[in-house]
Amino acid sequence: MKTANENQYGIKETSEMFDAVISTKKAYESSVADNGKVDFPNDVLNFIDPLTKLPTAINGADKIPKELGDLNQAEIEQLAEKFGDVVYDERYQRAFYGLVIAGDAIKEIVTGEKQVA
């Protein structure tokens, strides 16, 4: 359901992708805190949360460009309120867009469908 501050597409998929990116960063930080590296199997538990969030984020990745194209200031503020200043951080944006592209490609491979540009 669309709120008064949302445009046509909202920010659901965008929010899920940011959540996956931030969860992955937290998992990495937790893993390297003890010895400076990700050490499997010792650090595998740190990655459970991102591994549960990535499939949902990837599944909706194809909708993110429409959401971003329809983004208004209120939605940007909602994202910033939920995720903090990372919403404005260029490094996170690059990671975010990379995951969107990868997610869309993975979805095409898995479903056998080809997205029309």
Residue, then its C-alpha position, 0 to 999 in steps of 0.5 A: m500500500k502506497t503512503a502519501n509520501e511515496n511515488q508510484y513505485g515506493i522503496k520496498e525493493t530498494s530498502e531490502m537491497f540496502d538492508a542486504v548490503i549493510s548486513t553483509k558489511k556488518a558480517y564482514e566487520s564482525s568476522v575480521a574483528d578478531n584476526g583481520k580476516v574472514d575465516f571459514p568455518n569460524d566466521v560462517l555464523n556471521f554471514i547467516d543474516p546476509l545470506t537470508k536477506l540476499p535472496t529477497a533483495i536479489n528477487g526484487a532487484d529488477k524493480i529497483p531502477k524504477e523505484l530509484g527513477d521515481l524516488n522523491q525527497a521523502e523516500i530518500e529521507q525514509l531510507a536515510e532514517k532507516f539506514g543512516d548516512v550510508v544512503y549518501d555514501e558513494r561507496y555504498q551506492r556503488a556496492f548497491y548498484g553492483l548488487v542490483i545488476a548482479g541480482d538481476a542477472i542471477k534472477e535471469i539465469v535462475t528463471g531462464e528469462k531475459q530482461v528487456a531493457 
